[in-house]
Amino acid sequence: MSSLSAKIGPSILYADLSQLHEESQRLLDNGADFLHLDVMDGTFVPNLTFGHPVVKCLRNKIKDAFFETHMMVQAPQHWIAPMADAGVDQYTFHIEPVMDRVPFICRKIQEAGMKVGLALKPGTPVETVKEFISMADMILVMTVEPGFGRQKFMTDMMPKVQWLRKNYPNLDIEVDGDVGPGTIKTCANAGANMIVAGTAIIQADDQATAIRQFKHPVESVIKSDRFLSRMMNFH
């Protein structure tokens, strides 16, 4: 039986940031499995969002939720200690600007007591991450270019997810970028089990129903004979 589970994490960047605690708690109360916190530095991507002080304030209000920071930053090693201090559970960073330092950064994240996530931009071949997977808890496949809103879901990123699931059947694989009701089944069928969604959940009239609509297709694939057969054939 697969040890994987379906996990839905709203990106709180799309919430009302002036009501961040209330909006985040509402998402959790409505069934979110974790909170996805987008951190941008204005260098790796052109936009700025929020940093560790905001994350720490949120953690002071929300004690037990799983926080994942998606570090869209040029120098992810600089923010490991502050984010650990802020109460982050998983530190996901892009490998592109730090290819020669990925093992060092992974080790520092683990030493700080956080899980490791490795993120890939759309233009980064999936094989690039192969040598680092043993150091990671999760791989994030971006389905839009990081740092920009209102982009269209890139279906041609799904072969990356398929390759990861085929070769690493127990790996947590996350997708992020314009995932909505029309694309969730595509993500699930490719093998993603961690789903990041923004407006499709946060702006839904009924958040709990929206989260269930995201979770059900992923759970169905994980429990399917096809998925289990794929894992058994791997071994």
Backbone torsions as a table, in degrees:
resi	resn	phi	psi	omega
1	MET	NA	140.2	179.9
2	SER	-67.8	140.6	176.0
3	SER	-90.2	-2.6	-179.0
4	LEU	-73.9	154.7	173.6
5	SER	-135.7	155.2	176.0
6	ALA	-78.7	129.5	-178.6
7	LYS	-133.1	126.9	-178.3
8	ILE	-111.4	124.0	-177.5
9	GLY	-125.5	104.3	176.4
10	PRO	-64.6	141.7	173.7
11	SER	-85.5	110.7	-172.7
12	ILE	-73.2	-4.8	175.1
13	LEU	-59.0	-25.1	-177.3
14	TYR	-91.8	2.0	177.4
15	ALA	-85.4	174.2	173.2
16	ASP	-76.6	103.9	-172.9
17	LEU	-66.9	-17.6	176.3
18	SER	-76.9	-12.3	178.1
19	GLN	-125.4	41.4	-167.8
20	LEU	-61.2	-44.3	-179.8
21	HIS	-62.9	-49.0	-177.5
22	GLU	-63.0	-43.4	-178.8
23	GLU	-67.4	-39.5	179.9
24	SER	-66.7	-43.3	179.5
25	GLN	-64.2	-37.0	178.7
26	ARG	-63.8	-40.2	177.6
27	LEU	-62.6	-43.4	178.7
28	LEU	-65.3	-42.5	178.4
29	ASP	-62.4	-28.4	-179.2
30	ASN	-89.4	5.2	171.3
31	GLY	113.2	3.4	177.0
32	ALA	-61.6	138.7	-178.9
33	ASP	-85.9	-26.6	177.8
34	PHE	-158.9	167.7	175.4
35	LEU	-109.4	131.5	-179.1
36	HIS	-102.4	116.4	-173.7
37	LEU	-109.5	110.8	-177.2
38	ASP	-85.6	117.1	-179.8
39	VAL	-112.8	119.5	-178.7
40	MET	-122.8	142.4	-171.7
41	ASP	-106.8	-2.4	-177.5
42	GLY	77.5	2.9	179.8
43	THR	-119.9	-61.6	175.4
44	PHE	-61.4	-39.4	169.2
45	VAL	-126.6	154.8	-171.8
46	PRO	-75.6	-11.7	-176.4
47	ASN	-97.9	162.5	174.8
48	LEU	-117.8	144.0	174.4
49	THR	-124.3	-103.4	-179.1
50	PHE	-138.6	165.1	-178.2
51	GLY	-122.7	-161.1	-173.6
52	HIS	-62.5	-30.0	178.1
53	PRO	-61.0	-40.1	178.5
54	VAL	-67.6	-42.2	179.4
55	VAL	-61.9	-40.8	-179.6
56	LYS	-65.7	-40.2	177.0
57	CYS	-62.0	-40.9	179.4
58	LEU	-66.1	-40.5	179.0
59	ARG	-65.0	-34.0	178.0
60	ASN	-64.2	-26.2	178.6
61	LYS	-91.0	-34.8	-176.4
62	ILE	-118.2	104.1	-167.3
63	LYS	-81.7	-34.9	-165.6
64	ASP	-120.6	6.9	178.1
65	ALA	-78.1	155.0	177.3
66	PHE	-83.3	119.8	178.9
67	PHE	-103.6	124.6	169.9
68	GLU	-113.0	124.5	172.7
69	THR	-97.2	128.0	174.7
70	HIS	-98.0	100.5	-171.6
71	MET	-86.7	94.9	175.3
72	MET	-90.9	71.6	-171.7
73	VAL	-135.0	154.7	-177.2
74	GLN	-75.4	-31.6	-175.8
75	ALA	-128.9	74.5	-174.4
76	PRO	-60.8	-22.9	-179.3
77	GLN	-65.0	-22.9	-176.7
78	HIS	-74.1	-18.8	-171.8
79	TRP	-111.3	5.5	-177.4
80	ILE	-63.2	-54.9	-177.6
81	ALA	-62.5	-46.4	178.8
82	PRO	-61.5	-37.8	-179.8
83	MET	-72.6	-35.8	174.8
84	ALA	-62.8	-42.7	178.1
85	ASP	-63.4	-30.7	-179.5
86	ALA	-77.6	-8.0	176.6
87	GLY	95.0	24.0	179.2
88	VAL	-74.2	140.8	179.6
89	ASP	-93.2	-39.6	179.6
90	GLN	-133.0	130.7	-176.9
91	TYR	-110.1	105.2	-178.5
92	THR	-103.8	123.2	-177.2
93	PHE	-129.6	156.2	178.5
94	HIS	-81.6	134.3	-178.1
95	ILE	-80.0	-19.7	-169.6
96	GLU	-58.0	-45.6	-177.0
97	PRO	-81.2	-5.8	-172.6
98	VAL	-135.1	36.8	-174.0
99	MET	-54.2	-36.5	-176.9
100	ASP	-81.9	-4.9	-175.9
101	ARG	-122.4	8.4	-176.0
102	VAL	-57.3	-48.2	179.8
103	PRO	-60.0	-40.6	178.5
104	PHE	-61.7	-45.7	-178.3
105	ILE	-66.5	-41.8	177.3
106	CYS	-57.9	-44.3	-179.0
107	ARG	-63.7	-41.5	179.9
108	LYS	-65.5	-37.7	177.9
109	ILE	-63.7	-45.6	180.0
110	GLN	-64.2	-40.9	179.2
111	GLU	-63.9	-28.3	178.5
112	ALA	-81.6	-2.4	175.4
113	GLY	89.6	17.0	-179.6
114	MET	-112.0	157.1	171.2
115	LYS	-76.2	158.6	-176.6
116	VAL	-108.8	126.9	170.1
117	GLY	-118.5	137.8	178.3
118	LEU	-114.8	126.6	-175.1
119	ALA	-108.8	143.3	179.9
120	LEU	-121.1	127.6	171.8
121	LYS	-69.8	160.5	-179.2
122	PRO	-55.1	-34.9	-177.5
123	GLY	-82.3	-1.8	-178.3
124	THR	-91.2	120.4	179.3
125	PRO	-60.7	141.1	-176.6
126	VAL	-63.6	-30.4	-179.5
127	GLU	-63.8	-19.9	-179.7
128	THR	-59.5	-31.2	-174.5
129	VAL	-88.5	-6.8	-172.2
130	LYS	-54.6	-45.0	-175.4
131	GLU	-70.1	-11.4	-176.8
132	PHE	-107.0	-7.0	-171.5
133	ILE	-62.0	-33.3	-179.9
134	SER	-64.4	-18.2	-179.4
135	MET	-94.2	-6.4	-169.7
136	ALA	-111.1	153.8	172.5
137	ASP	-95.9	-20.4	-175.2
138	MET	-157.6	148.1	171.5
139	ILE	-116.5	130.6	177.5
140	LEU	-104.5	120.2	174.6
141	VAL	-100.3	113.1	178.6
142	MET	-75.1	132.2	178.9
143	THR	-107.0	10.6	166.4
144	VAL	-145.5	170.1	173.3
145	GLU	-70.9	131.8	-178.5
146	PRO	-65.3	143.7	172.1
147	GLY	96.6	-1.5	-178.4
148	PHE	-129.2	140.4	176.1
149	GLY	-92.1	174.2	174.0
150	ARG	55.1	43.2	174.6
151	GLN	-104.7	158.5	-179.5
152	LYS	-89.4	137.9	177.4
153	PHE	-54.2	130.0	-179.0
154	MET	-94.3	98.5	-179.9
155	THR	-61.2	-28.5	-177.6
156	ASP	-73.0	3.3	171.0
157	MET	-85.8	-13.0	-175.4
158	MET	-64.1	-32.9	175.0
159	PRO	-58.8	-28.6	175.1
160	LYS	-63.7	-45.5	179.7
161	VAL	-63.0	-44.0	179.7
162	GLN	-60.5	-43.4	-179.6
163	TRP	-63.1	-44.0	179.1
164	LEU	-63.4	-45.6	-177.9
165	ARG	-65.5	-38.5	179.7
166	LYS	-64.4	-42.4	-173.5
167	ASN	-90.3	-21.5	-178.3
168	TYR	-135.2	74.5	-169.2
169	PRO	-63.0	-22.9	-178.8
170	ASN	-100.9	7.3	-176.2
171	LEU	-79.8	137.6	169.0
172	ASP	-71.1	123.8	-179.7
173	ILE	-122.8	122.7	-176.6
174	GLU	-110.3	145.9	171.3
175	VAL	-122.5	146.4	-175.5
176	ASP	-150.7	122.7	174.7
177	GLY	136.2	100.4	177.8
178	ASP	55.9	36.9	174.3
179	VAL	-82.8	124.3	-177.6
180	GLY	-144.9	-171.8	-178.2
181	PRO	-56.4	-30.5	-178.3
182	GLY	-83.6	-11.1	-176.3
183	THR	-122.5	-7.7	-175.1
184	ILE	-63.2	-38.7	-179.9
185	LYS	-65.9	-35.2	176.8
186	THR	-61.9	-43.6	178.9
187	CYS	-65.3	-44.1	-178.7
188	ALA	-64.1	-45.5	-178.5
189	ASN	-65.3	-28.7	177.5
190	ALA	-73.6	-24.2	177.3
191	GLY	120.9	5.5	177.9
192	ALA	-72.6	138.0	176.9
193	ASN	-119.1	-10.7	174.8
194	MET	-115.3	122.6	-172.8
195	ILE	-119.0	124.8	173.6
196	VAL	-102.5	131.4	178.5
197	ALA	-139.1	147.2	-178.9
198	GLY	-107.6	-100.8	-173.0
199	THR	-62.2	-30.5	-177.1
200	ALA	-60.3	-28.5	176.0
201	ILE	-99.1	-50.4	-170.7
202	ILE	-65.2	-36.5	-178.6
203	GLN	-96.9	8.0	178.6
204	ALA	-68.1	146.6	176.5
205	ASP	-63.0	-33.7	180.0
206	ASP	-131.0	96.3	-175.5
207	GLN	-62.2	-40.2	-177.9
208	ALA	-61.6	-43.1	177.7
209	THR	-65.1	-42.0	179.4
210	ALA	-60.8	-44.1	180.0
211	ILE	-63.4	-41.8	177.4
212	ARG	-62.5	-37.7	180.0
213	GLN	-67.8	-26.0	174.2
214	PHE	-79.7	-39.0	-171.9
215	LYS	-75.7	-38.7	-173.4
216	HIS	-58.2	-48.4	-179.8
217	PRO	-61.5	-35.7	179.8
218	VAL	-68.7	-45.1	178.1
219	GLU	-61.8	-39.3	-179.0
220	SER	-62.6	-41.6	179.7
221	VAL	-68.3	-43.7	-179.2
222	ILE	-60.5	-35.7	-177.9
223	LYS	-87.3	-4.0	-173.4
224	SER	-74.8	153.9	177.1
225	ASP	-61.6	-35.7	-179.4
226	ARG	-62.8	-42.7	-179.4
227	PHE	-66.1	-45.3	-178.9
228	LEU	-65.9	-37.4	177.6
229	SER	-64.1	-40.2	178.3
230	ARG	-59.6	-41.7	-179.7
231	MET	-68.7	-41.5	180.0
232	MET	-67.3	-37.3	178.2
233	ASN	-66.5	-31.9	177.7
234	PHE	-61.6	-42.2	-178.2
235	HIS	-81.7	NA	NA
